[in-house]
């Protein structure tokens, strides 16, 4: 994998059940001027009754030996070390893809190789028009190793994915939108965080919804895309059944009847 220029992660509370901190959304910002990794998290009480004063904000920039992938470092690795490194990277990206909550990647800068592979593991991608992205590994006589050869064709189609990987082409936000690589493109602002702000706006649209419903909806879509329609419909039926006995479903019906916002608890 080529180096990703940076990564900003935001976890916003209110989520489907998760063994970690039960986030409602994962926002990952890929792209920055430096190869630092920054972690930004906002956590709230599990449920839609969380009080604003309970929010917690943490910001941490990783530097020195903790920075993003370094090709100079990779050049010094023994072949056995490279294999282990890529395997760990692939596992990390797979964990991202398998999170039981909606995930949004915000690309405000450069996302090449591993950076784009991480974005491809997210449910939704948003990019600034000036962002640059691509799977450029063939320039280095290797191939994408963290899911790129599998997730890119599933996103934009096999023929176009082959073209981009064979040519190691880098595209900007506008072209990425035109080929279906990203869902939204925005003009960059002076702060350099236009895509991140657009991702936050999307997250705010998701947050009021039933967290358990979000979880099984994602499961139904992800699993259904890998099978034929008949099997996919059976998956949908099984996933729908999981929402029937929940307290959230009853709360949603009561809220609709009483003409008030629902107060979901993920139960």
Backbone as CSV, one residue per row, in Angstrom:
resi,resn,N_x,N_y,N_z,CA_x,CA_y,CA_z,C_x,C_y,C_z
1,UNK,0.839,-1.192,0.000,0.000,0.000,0.000,0.879,1.248,0.000
2,UNK,0.413,2.268,-0.644,1.096,3.545,-0.575,0.633,4.270,0.674
3,UNK,1.374,5.300,1.065,1.051,5.989,2.310,-0.214,6.818,2.193
4,UNK,-0.987,6.820,3.246,-2.133,7.727,3.330,-1.629,8.999,3.963
5,UNK,-2.107,10.140,3.499,-1.586,11.400,4.006,-2.055,11.703,5.409
6,UNK,-3.145,11.164,5.840,-3.596,11.428,7.199,-4.945,10.820,7.440
7,UNK,-5.308,10.729,8.704,-6.581,10.116,9.050,-7.150,10.793,10.272
8,UNK,-8.390,11.208,10.180,-9.054,11.787,11.337,-10.284,10.977,11.621
9,UNK,-10.402,10.476,12.820,-11.508,9.616,13.170,-12.412,10.321,14.168
10,UNK,-13.714,10.291,13.894,-14.673,10.837,14.841,-15.706,9.778,15.142
11,UNK,-15.932,9.538,16.396,-16.958,8.582,16.795,-18.055,9.355,17.494
12,UNK,-19.277,9.303,16.958,-20.388,10.032,17.531,-21.342,9.039,18.175
13,UNK,-21.692,9.244,19.456,-22.469,8.282,20.212,-23.869,8.035,19.678
14,UNK,-24.619,7.181,20.277,-25.987,6.753,19.885,-25.896,5.614,18.895
15,UNK,-25.657,4.426,19.313,-25.424,3.392,18.332,-26.054,2.076,18.580
16,UNK,-25.960,1.275,17.523,-26.332,-0.122,17.651,-25.306,-0.801,18.540
17,UNK,-25.669,-1.961,19.065,-24.797,-2.659,20.003,-23.436,-2.908,19.402
18,UNK,-22.402,-2.588,20.168,-21.034,-2.807,19.725,-20.212,-3.182,20.944
19,UNK,-19.245,-4.059,20.782,-18.449,-4.492,21.912,-17.415,-3.455,22.307
20,UNK,-17.274,-2.412,21.496,-16.317,-1.366,21.821,-16.994,-0.318,22.677
21,UNK,-17.200,0.894,22.140,-17.864,1.938,22.922,-19.226,2.269,22.352
22,UNK,-19.767,1.354,21.541,-21.086,1.500,20.946,-21.294,2.841,20.267
23,UNK,-20.467,3.177,19.292,-20.634,4.451,18.596,-21.818,4.393,17.660
24,UNK,-22.430,5.521,17.441,-23.542,5.560,16.505,-23.062,5.745,15.099
25,UNK,-21.940,6.410,14.949,-21.390,6.636,13.621,-19.886,6.669,13.726
26,UNK,-19.225,6.269,12.671,-17.780,6.417,12.590,-17.495,7.336,11.419
27,UNK,-16.818,8.434,11.690,-16.418,9.341,10.622,-14.909,9.281,10.513
28,UNK,-14.419,8.963,9.349,-12.971,8.919,9.172,-12.566,9.916,8.102
29,UNK,-11.702,10.822,8.489,-11.244,11.843,7.560,-9.887,11.444,7.033
30,UNK,-9.805,11.269,5.744,-8.565,10.859,5.109,-8.017,12.015,4.294
31,UNK,-6.803,12.391,4.563,-6.192,13.461,3.779,-5.787,14.623,4.645
32,UNK,-4.563,15.048,4.543,-4.049,16.199,5.278,-2.716,16.565,4.663
33,UNK,-2.142,17.677,5.104,-0.876,18.109,4.524,0.265,17.214,4.973
34,UNK,0.191,16.721,6.201,1.251,15.879,6.741,0.755,14.455,6.902
35,UNK,1.682,13.550,7.175,1.314,12.142,7.302,1.001,11.778,8.742
36,UNK,0.523,12.735,9.490,0.159,12.473,10.874,-1.214,11.838,10.943
37,UNK,-1.455,11.143,12.019,-2.763,10.547,12.242,-3.380,11.231,13.442
38,UNK,-4.577,11.764,13.270,-5.234,12.456,14.363,-6.506,11.716,14.730
39,UNK,-6.758,11.614,16.004,-7.975,10.967,16.466,-8.844,11.995,17.166
40,UNK,-10.079,12.122,16.701,-11.040,13.060,17.275,-12.276,12.259,17.624
41,UNK,-12.699,12.288,18.859,-13.869,11.485,19.207,-14.833,12.257,20.077
42,UNK,-16.107,12.073,19.784,-17.177,12.615,20.597,-18.038,11.439,21.002
43,UNK,-18.165,11.203,22.306,-18.958,10.077,22.755,-20.113,10.576,23.609
44,UNK,-21.273,9.935,23.437,-22.424,10.282,24.243,-23.026,9.018,24.837
45,UNK,-23.873,9.185,25.835,-24.548,8.057,26.439,-25.292,7.264,25.374
46,UNK,-25.316,5.946,25.553,-25.972,5.057,24.590,-27.472,5.293,24.593
47,UNK,-27.995,5.851,23.514,-29.416,6.138,23.421,-29.653,7.556,22.971
48,UNK,-30.885,7.868,22.603,-31.185,9.192,22.072,-31.563,10.191,23.148
49,UNK,-31.470,9.778,24.436,-31.774,10.699,25.512,-30.504,11.298,26.108
50,UNK,-29.387,11.126,25.428,-28.115,11.623,25.930,-28.170,13.127,26.129
51,UNK,-27.536,13.577,27.215,-27.521,15.003,27.496,-26.240,15.619,26.942
52,UNK,-26.378,16.802,26.377,-25.238,17.432,25.726,-24.071,17.640,26.687
53,UNK,-24.361,17.909,27.969,-23.274,18.187,28.901,-22.422,16.963,29.198
54,UNK,-22.889,15.775,28.756,-22.125,14.566,28.991,-21.168,14.254,27.843
55,UNK,-21.155,15.080,26.809,-20.263,14.835,25.685,-18.801,14.964,26.114
56,UNK,-17.981,14.160,25.491,-16.561,14.156,25.795,-15.786,14.360,24.501
57,UNK,-14.819,15.234,24.518,-14.031,15.536,23.324,-12.579,15.205,23.585
58,UNK,-11.994,14.445,22.704,-10.580,14.102,22.811,-9.903,14.319,21.462
59,UNK,-8.769,14.969,21.462,-8.016,15.178,20.230,-6.584,14.741,20.490
60,UNK,-6.048,13.889,19.629,-4.684,13.418,19.803,-4.027,13.273,18.435
61,UNK,-2.899,13.922,18.235,-2.149,13.825,16.990,-1.001,12.846,17.191
62,UNK,-0.884,11.903,16.282,0.175,10.911,16.374,1.348,11.334,15.496
63,UNK,2.547,11.268,16.087,3.721,11.664,15.322,4.871,10.702,15.590
64,UNK,6.055,11.082,15.133,7.259,10.274,15.270,7.028,8.856,14.752
65,UNK,7.290,7.841,15.609,7.174,6.457,15.145,5.737,6.010,14.954
66,UNK,4.776,6.832,15.385,3.373,6.460,15.276,2.710,7.025,14.018
67,UNK,3.442,7.700,13.130,2.867,8.281,11.924,2.310,7.161,10.999
68,UNK,1.651,7.734,9.985,1.096,6.927,8.880,2.172,6.201,8.099
69,UNK,1.702,5.254,7.170,2.625,4.374,6.451,3.729,5.169,5.771
70,UNK,4.978,4.670,5.856,6.146,5.351,5.296,6.821,4.410,4.303
71,UNK,6.832,4.805,3.029,7.407,3.940,2.002,8.909,3.748,2.185
72,UNK,9.584,4.753,2.759,11.017,4.606,3.019,11.249,3.508,4.053
73,UNK,10.344,3.445,5.035,10.417,2.406,6.050,10.160,1.042,5.426
74,UNK,9.181,0.992,4.511,8.836,-0.260,3.854,10.011,-0.806,3.036
75,UNK,10.790,0.089,2.466,11.910,-0.339,1.624,12.973,-1.094,2.427
76,UNK,13.015,-0.841,3.739,14.002,-1.485,4.598,13.514,-2.808,5.171
77,UNK,12.241,-3.127,4.937,11.659,-4.342,5.505,12.098,-5.588,4.745
78,UNK,12.253,-6.672,5.480,12.472,-7.980,4.864,11.145,-8.434,4.271
79,UNK,11.195,-9.292,3.270,9.963,-9.732,2.612,8.963,-10.331,3.593
80,UNK,9.450,-11.034,4.601,8.553,-11.619,5.601,7.895,-10.534,6.440
81,UNK,8.601,-9.444,6.680,8.038,-8.332,7.449,6.957,-7.610,6.648
82,UNK,7.189,-7.496,5.345,6.198,-6.834,4.483,4.891,-7.603,4.504
83,UNK,4.986,-8.922,4.398,3.791,-9.752,4.401,3.005,-9.585,5.690
84,UNK,3.709,-9.554,6.811,3.057,-9.372,8.109,2.425,-7.992,8.219
85,UNK,3.140,-6.983,7.733,2.644,-5.608,7.789,1.346,-5.467,6.993
86,UNK,1.339,-5.998,5.785,0.159,-5.896,4.926,-1.004,-6.697,5.508
87,UNK,-0.706,-7.845,6.091,-1.763,-8.654,6.698,-2.437,-7.900,7.836
88,UNK,-1.646,-7.223,8.649,-2.204,-6.444,9.750,-3.021,-5.265,9.228
89,UNK,-2.525,-4.629,8.171,-3.266,-3.521,7.575,-4.594,-4.007,7.012
90,UNK,-4.570,-5.154,6.351,-5.794,-5.729,5.788,-6.791,-6.051,6.893
91,UNK,-6.290,-6.602,7.983,-7.170,-6.937,9.103,-7.800,-5.684,9.704
92,UNK,-7.006,-4.614,9.812,-7.525,-3.365,10.372,-8.614,-2.771,9.488
93,UNK,-8.398,-2.794,8.174,-9.394,-2.272,7.244,-10.661,-3.130,7.278
94,UNK,-10.481,-4.439,7.395,-11.640,-5.325,7.480,-12.453,-5.054,8.735
95,UNK,-11.778,-4.751,9.835,-12.490,-4.412,11.064,-13.332,-3.163,10.857
96,UNK,-12.784,-2.211,10.122,-13.529,-0.996,9.809,-14.774,-1.342,8.992
97,UNK,-14.602,-2.185,7.994,-15.715,-2.551,7.126,-16.803,-3.308,7.883
98,UNK,-16.394,-4.043,8.916,-17.334,-4.881,9.646,-17.962,-4.207,10.858
99,UNK,-17.664,-2.939,11.077,-18.306,-2.240,12.188,-19.823,-2.272,12.008
100,UNK,-20.579,-2.547,13.065,-22.037,-2.671,12.938,-22.767,-1.342,13.000
101,UNK,-22.120,-0.290,12.557,-22.715,1.045,12.562,-22.390,1.746,11.248
102,UNK,-23.143,2.772,10.872,-22.826,3.511,9.646,-21.447,4.171,9.749
103,UNK,-20.689,4.126,8.666,-19.361,4.744,8.639,-19.267,5.701,7.455
104,UNK,-18.635,6.832,7.679,-18.477,7.855,6.647,-17.005,8.233,6.556
105,UNK,-16.454,8.211,5.360,-15.082,8.654,5.132,-15.116,10.040,4.513
106,UNK,-14.380,10.961,5.101,-14.293,12.327,4.582,-12.891,12.545,4.036
107,UNK,-12.785,12.802,2.734,-11.487,12.977,2.089,-11.275,14.441,1.747
108,UNK,-10.415,15.072,2.515,-10.137,16.486,2.321,-8.772,16.742,1.694
109,UNK,-7.947,15.734,1.586,-6.609,15.920,1.038,-6.222,14.779,0.127
110,UNK,-5.143,14.075,0.484,-4.615,13.007,-0.354,-4.921,11.657,0.274
111,UNK,-5.490,10.748,-0.505,-5.771,9.387,-0.039,-5.323,8.426,-1.122
112,UNK,-4.070,8.001,-1.035,-3.499,7.098,-2.019,-3.224,5.749,-1.396
113,UNK,-3.436,4.691,-2.154,-3.155,3.359,-1.644,-4.003,3.028,-0.438
114,UNK,-3.331,2.794,0.684,-4.012,2.413,1.914,-5.042,3.413,2.376
115,UNK,-4.813,4.687,2.118,-5.788,5.697,2.500,-7.106,5.512,1.785
116,UNK,-7.049,5.213,0.482,-8.277,4.980,-0.273,-8.894,3.642,0.106
117,UNK,-8.053,2.647,0.389,-8.588,1.352,0.800,-9.385,1.477,2.096
118,UNK,-8.908,2.310,3.004,-9.652,2.553,4.240,-10.979,3.237,3.938
119,UNK,-10.955,4.217,3.041,-12.187,4.909,2.663,-13.170,3.962,1.995
120,UNK,-12.660,3.039,1.176,-13.528,2.076,0.499,-14.214,1.129,1.479
121,UNK,-13.626,0.972,2.655,-14.221,0.111,3.674,-15.363,0.801,4.410
122,UNK,-15.535,2.099,4.167,-16.613,2.847,4.800,-17.892,2.741,3.969
123,UNK,-19.022,2.995,4.602,-20.307,2.904,3.919,-20.516,4.039,2.930
124,UNK,-20.028,5.226,3.285,-20.247,6.421,2.477,-18.946,7.194,2.398
125,UNK,-18.667,7.770,1.238,-17.457,8.579,1.062,-17.835,9.976,0.579
126,UNK,-17.230,10.975,1.207,-17.439,12.374,0.842,-16.063,12.972,0.585
127,UNK,-15.922,13.774,-0.472,-14.605,14.331,-0.781,-14.704,15.784,-1.213
128,UNK,-13.656,16.523,-0.926,-13.526,17.871,-1.464,-13.160,17.750,-2.941
129,UNK,-13.537,18.736,-3.728,-13.245,18.679,-5.160,-11.744,18.637,-5.424
130,UNK,-10.964,19.185,-4.498,-9.515,19.226,-4.664,-8.812,17.986,-4.128
131,UNK,-9.544,17.082,-3.494,-8.943,15.873,-2.935,-8.350,15.011,-4.042
132,UNK,-7.335,14.252,-3.703,-6.702,13.346,-4.653,-6.755,11.932,-4.094
133,UNK,-7.160,10.997,-4.935,-7.262,9.625,-4.459,-6.956,8.639,-5.573
134,UNK,-6.474,7.482,-5.185,-6.175,6.458,-6.176,-5.494,5.263,-5.548
135,UNK,-5.545,4.141,-6.243,-4.799,2.948,-5.849,-3.594,2.876,-6.773
136,UNK,-2.467,3.331,-6.276,-1.289,3.558,-7.117,-0.199,2.505,-6.942
137,UNK,-0.545,1.385,-6.335,0.469,0.391,-5.983,1.225,-0.183,-7.171
138,UNK,0.567,-0.284,-8.348,1.264,-0.873,-9.490,2.481,-0.054,-9.902
139,UNK,2.510,1.224,-9.534,3.704,2.039,-9.793,4.910,1.505,-9.033
140,UNK,4.620,0.821,-7.926,5.679,0.283,-7.074,5.876,-1.213,-7.298
141,UNK,5.289,-1.729,-8.374,5.403,-3.142,-8.741,4.755,-4.063,-7.718
142,UNK,3.718,-3.558,-7.035,2.913,-4.373,-6.138,1.440,-4.119,-6.472
143,UNK,0.535,-4.693,-5.704,-0.893,-4.452,-5.919,-1.517,-3.998,-4.599
144,UNK,-2.707,-3.415,-4.647,-3.392,-3.049,-3.407,-3.528,-4.288,-2.527
145,UNK,-3.188,-4.143,-1.239,-3.164,-5.314,-0.363,-4.109,-5.264,0.817
146,UNK,-4.900,-4.211,0.916,-5.818,-4.093,2.053,-7.265,-4.016,1.566
147,UNK,-7.547,-4.798,0.547,-8.919,-4.883,0.059,-9.229,-4.086,-1.183
148,UNK,-8.275,-3.342,-1.684,-8.523,-2.473,-2.827,-8.950,-3.197,-4.090
149,UNK,-8.338,-4.350,-4.372,-8.698,-5.083,-5.595,-10.097,-5.690,-5.504
150,UNK,-10.642,-5.781,-4.313,-11.975,-6.349,-4.134,-13.053,-5.287,-3.932
151,UNK,-12.742,-4.260,-3.151,-13.765,-3.246,-2.852,-13.921,-2.214,-3.957
152,UNK,-12.855,-1.890,-4.674,-12.992,-0.900,-5.739,-13.911,-1.402,-6.854
153,UNK,-13.724,-2.625,-7.381,-14.655,-3.093,-8.430,-16.078,-3.253,-7.926
154,UNK,-16.251,-3.545,-6.647,-17.601,-3.639,-6.101,-18.250,-2.263,-5.986
155,UNK,-17.427,-1.231,-6.024,-17.930,0.135,-5.895,-18.177,0.789,-7.246
156,UNK,-17.242,0.625,-8.191,-17.352,1.333,-9.469,-17.445,0.398,-10.672
157,UNK,-17.420,-0.908,-10.431,-17.466,-1.858,-11.533,-16.081,-2.391,-11.861
158,UNK,-16.021,-3.626,-12.347,-14.742,-4.291,-12.582,-13.898,-3.612,-13.660
159,UNK,-14.513,-3.246,-14.792,-13.747,-2.683,-15.907,-13.053,-1.385,-15.522
160,UNK,-13.801,-0.465,-14.908,-13.211,0.820,-14.526,-12.207,0.650,-13.402
161,UNK,-12.471,-0.267,-12.475,-11.522,-0.526,-11.394,-10.200,-1.030,-11.958
162,UNK,-10.274,-1.915,-12.944,-9.054,-2.411,-13.582,-8.290,-1.264,-14.234
163,UNK,-9.020,-0.387,-14.919,-8.371,0.753,-15.575,-7.624,1.614,-14.571
164,UNK,-8.255,1.913,-13.442,-7.620,2.780,-12.448,-6.428,2.103,-11.791
165,UNK,-6.554,0.806,-11.498,-5.445,0.093,-10.855,-4.305,-0.158,-11.835
166,UNK,-4.625,-0.549,-13.069,-3.576,-0.803,-14.071,-2.779,0.461,-14.378
167,UNK,-3.459,1.609,-14.394,-2.795,2.865,-14.747,-2.245,3.602,-13.534
168,UNK,-2.597,3.159,-12.322,-2.217,3.850,-11.083,-2.688,5.305,-11.121
169,UNK,-3.830,5.535,-11.756,-4.329,6.895,-11.940,-4.818,7.514,-10.638
170,UNK,-4.547,8.788,-10.488,-5.030,9.568,-9.349,-6.150,10.471,-9.842
171,UNK,-7.292,10.457,-9.167,-8.433,11.278,-9.578,-8.742,12.296,-8.505
172,UNK,-9.372,13.399,-8.904,-9.788,14.405,-7.930,-11.229,14.134,-7.505
173,UNK,-11.750,14.975,-6.629,-13.090,14.763,-6.112,-14.168,14.775,-7.171
174,UNK,-14.043,15.665,-8.146,-15.051,15.766,-9.202,-15.119,14.486,-10.027
175,UNK,-13.950,13.978,-10.444,-13.939,12.750,-11.231,-14.386,11.565,-10.391
176,UNK,-13.981,11.558,-9.125,-14.387,10.471,-8.240,-15.905,10.395,-8.129
177,UNK,-16.545,11.557,-8.076,-18.002,11.591,-8.007,-18.614,11.087,-9.311
178,UNK,-18.030,11.470,-10.425,-18.597,11.100,-11.733,-18.528,9.602,-11.995
179,UNK,-17.555,8.904,-11.391,-17.424,7.467,-11.615,-18.046,6.649,-10.479
180,UNK,-18.628,7.338,-9.500,-19.302,6.629,-8.417,-18.402,6.175,-7.292
181,UNK,-17.183,6.691,-7.251,-16.256,6.317,-6.185,-16.651,6.955,-4.852
182,UNK,-17.231,8.158,-4.918,-17.702,8.852,-3.725,-19.169,9.220,-3.909
183,UNK,-19.842,9.506,-2.798,-21.260,9.860,-2.851,-21.490,11.345,-2.994
184,UNK,-20.598,12.161,-2.426,-20.773,13.613,-2.440,-19.435,14.298,-2.678
185,UNK,-19.460,15.391,-3.425,-18.269,16.210,-3.628,-18.613,17.639,-3.259
186,UNK,-17.697,18.305,-2.551,-17.920,19.685,-2.106,-16.685,20.514,-2.421
187,UNK,-16.911,21.816,-2.604,-15.785,22.721,-2.817,-15.018,22.894,-1.516
188,UNK,-13.697,22.848,-1.607,-12.886,22.985,-0.405,-12.980,24.394,0.171
189,UNK,-12.918,24.495,1.488,-12.957,25.802,2.145,-11.570,26.200,2.635
190,UNK,-11.466,27.397,3.223,-10.172,27.887,3.673,-9.587,27.043,4.795
191,UNK,-10.466,26.446,5.602,-9.999,25.622,6.714,-9.536,24.241,6.258
192,UNK,-9.881,23.866,5.029,-9.467,22.575,4.512,-10.249,21.402,5.071
193,UNK,-11.479,21.662,5.549,-12.260,20.575,6.138,-13.680,20.507,5.577
194,UNK,-13.845,20.905,4.331,-15.183,20.938,3.729,-15.823,19.559,3.681
195,UNK,-15.054,18.543,3.315,-15.606,17.186,3.247,-15.999,16.696,4.633
196,UNK,-15.181,17.008,5.610,-15.486,16.593,6.981,-16.773,17.243,7.473
197,UNK,-16.958,18.504,7.147,-18.183,19.196,7.558,-19.410,18.595,6.859
198,UNK,-19.243,18.224,5.597,-20.355,17.601,4.882,-20.664,16.233,5.491
199,UNK,-19.619,15.526,5.901,-19.821,14.224,6.537,-20.566,14.374,7.864
200,UNK,-20.229,15.410,8.611,-20.924,15.659,9.870,-22.400,15.955,9.628
201,UNK,-22.687,16.693,8.558,-24.083,16.991,8.232,-24.846,15.700,7.921
202,UNK,-24.203,14.788,7.205,-24.829,13.499,6.933,-25.047,12.729,8.228
203,UNK,-24.044,12.767,9.107,-24.144,12.054,10.377,-25.328,12.547,11.191
204,UNK,-25.568,13.852,11.138,-26.698,14.411,11.890,-28.032,13.914,11.334
205,UNK,-28.065,13.582,10.052,-29.282,13.007,9.479,-29.494,11.578,9.972
206,UNK,-28.403,10.865,10.240,-28.493,9.474,10.653,-28.819,9.319,12.139
207,UNK,-28.301,10.227,12.959,-28.374,10.059,14.405,-29.770,9.864,14.986
208,UNK,-30.817,10.530,14.482,-32.133,10.353,15.111,-32.775,8.985,14.867
209,UNK,-32.233,8.208,13.947,-32.901,6.965,13.579,-32.654,5.874,14.625
210,UNK,-33.476,4.834,14.577,-33.328,3.729,15.518,-31.994,3.033,15.357
211,UNK,-31.175,2.973,16.406,-29.823,2.399,16.285,-29.806,0.921,15.919
212,UNK,-30.720,0.139,16.464,-30.753,-1.282,16.109,-31.183,-1.469,14.660
213,UNK,-32.106,-0.632,14.214,-32.537,-0.691,12.814,-31.389,-0.352,11.889
214,UNK,-30.577,0.626,12.261,-29.415,0.994,11.447,-28.457,-0.182,11.334
215,UNK,-28.292,-0.869,12.459,-27.359,-1.993,12.473,-27.797,-3.095,11.527
216,UNK,-29.058,-3.520,11.624,-29.514,-4.629,10.787,-29.725,-4.201,9.341
217,UNK,-30.016,-2.920,9.109,-30.125,-2.434,7.732,-28.777,-2.554,7.027
218,UNK,-27.715,-2.171,7.734,-26.372,-2.284,7.162,-26.028,-3.746,6.901
219,UNK,-26.380,-4.613,7.844,-26.115,-6.039,7.692,-26.853,-6.611,6.486
220,UNK,-28.120,-6.240,6.343,-28.925,-6.743,5.228,-28.343,-6.304,3.892
221,UNK,-27.942,-5.046,3.800,-27.378,-4.534,2.545,-26.048,-5.212,2.228
222,UNK,-25.149,-5.240,3.215,-23.817,-5.803,2.987,-23.878,-7.275,2.589
223,UNK,-24.671,-8.057,3.307,-24.745,-9.485,2.993,-25.542,-9.726,1.718
224,UNK,-26.578,-8.930,1.508,-27.398,-9.098,0.324,-26.666,-8.808,-0.970
225,UNK,-25.696,-7.895,-0.919,-24.938,-7.547,-2.122,-24.038,-8.685,-2.600
226,UNK,-23.780,-9.651,-1.740,-22.862,-10.740,-2.086,-23.580,-11.976,-2.602
227,UNK,-24.922,-11.933,-2.657,-25.688,-13.123,-3.052,-26.716,-12.767,-4.120
228,UNK,-27.446,-13.765,-4.608,-28.492,-13.517,-5.588,-29.693,-12.864,-4.910
229,UNK,-30.638,-12.354,-5.718,-31.773,-11.602,-5.182,-32.637,-12.428,-4.242
230,UNK,-32.921,-13.665,-4.603,-33.781,-14.507,-3.767,-33.156,-14.698,-2.382
231,UNK,-31.867,-14.998,-2.355,-31.174,-15.160,-1.078,-31.119,-13.835,-0.331
232,UNK,-30.920,-12.755,-1.080,-30.885,-11.436,-0.462,-32.200,-11.078,0.209
233,UNK,-33.303,-11.427,-0.419,-34.614,-11.161,0.179,-34.809,-11.982,1.451
234,UNK,-34.269,-13.190,1.475,-34.336,-14.006,2.690,-33.518,-13.377,3.805
235,UNK,-32.372,-12.793,3.448,-31.546,-12.092,4.432,-32.300,-10.891,4.982
236,UNK,-32.962,-10.144,4.086,-33.745,-8.992,4.522,-34.842,-9.428,5.501
237,UNK,-35.519,-10.518,5.192,-36.588,-11.008,6.066,-36.054,-11.356,7.452
238,UNK,-34.900,-12.020,7.476,-34.296,-12.398,8.750,-33.862,-11.168,9.541
239,UNK,-33.338,-10.178,8.848,-32.908,-8.955,9.520,-34.101,-8.162,10.047
240,UNK,-35.161,-8.098,9.247,-36.373,-7.395,9.688,-36.920,-8.035,10.959
241,UNK,-36.880,-9.361,11.011,-37.409,-10.082,12.175,-36.703,-9.672,13.461
242,UNK,-35.434,-9.268,13.346,-34.684,-8.867,14.536,-35.200,-7.564,15.140
243,UNK,-35.885,-6.760,14.346,-36.381,-5.472,14.853,-37.752,-5.592,15.509
244,UNK,-38.476,-6.666,15.228,-39.854,-6.786,15.707,-39.972,-6.816,17.231
245,UNK,-39.156,-7.595,17.950,-39.338,-7.674,19.401,-38.672,-6.550,20.191
246,UNK,-38.152,-5.541,19.535,-37.394,-4.508,20.238,-38.288,-3.438,20.865
247,UNK,-37.788,-2.872,21.949,-38.481,-1.759,22.603,-38.460,-0.520,21.711
248,UNK,-37.391,-0.396,20.937,-37.288,0.766,20.044,-38.419,0.787,19.021
249,UNK,-38.802,-0.380,18.524,-39.894,-0.431,17.534,-41.193,0.091,18.149
250,UNK,-41.479,-0.327,19.388,-42.680,0.151,20.077,-42.589,1.641,20.333
251,UNK,-41.391,2.099,20.724,-41.194,3.532,20.974,-41.416,4.333,19.704
252,UNK,-40.969,3.821,18.569,-41.167,4.520,17.303,-42.633,4.672,16.953
253,UNK,-43.406,3.615,17.183,-44.841,3.669,16.905,-45.556,4.630,17.847
254,UNK,-45.167,4.597,19.137,-45.784,5.503,20.106,-45.450,6.954,19.791
255,UNK,-44.194,7.202,19.425,-43.773,8.563,19.106,-44.537,9.097,17.898
256,UNK,-44.735,8.237,16.904,-45.487,8.646,15.722,-46.936,8.962,16.104
257,UNK,-47.520,8.119,16.938,-48.910,8.320,17.359,-49.061,9.585,18.187
258,UNK,-48.069,9.848,19.049,-48.132,11.004,19.943,-47.520,12.257,19.328
259,UNK,-47.069,12.148,18.099,-46.509,13.272,17.355,-45.364,13.950,18.107
260,UNK,-44.402,13.135,18.508,-43.225,13.625,19.223,-41.994,12.887,18.705
261,UNK,-40.793,13.428,18.943,-39.577,12.735,18.519,-39.415,11.453,19.328
262,UNK,-38.978,10.380,18.703,-38.772,9.134,19.452,-37.544,9.228,20.340
263,UNK,-37.548,8.458,21.410,-36.407,8.401,22.319,-35.885,6.957,22.333
264,UNK,-35.052,6.670,21.370,-34.531,5.314,21.210,-33.409,5.032,22.197
265,UNK,-33.351,3.792,22.666,-32.321,3.387,23.624,-31.488,2.217,23.116
266,UNK,-31.751,1.810,21.907,-30.987,0.689,21.380,-31.356,-0.627,22.039
267,UNK,-32.624,-0.762,22.389,-33.080,-1.978,23.062,-34.253,-2.608,22.297
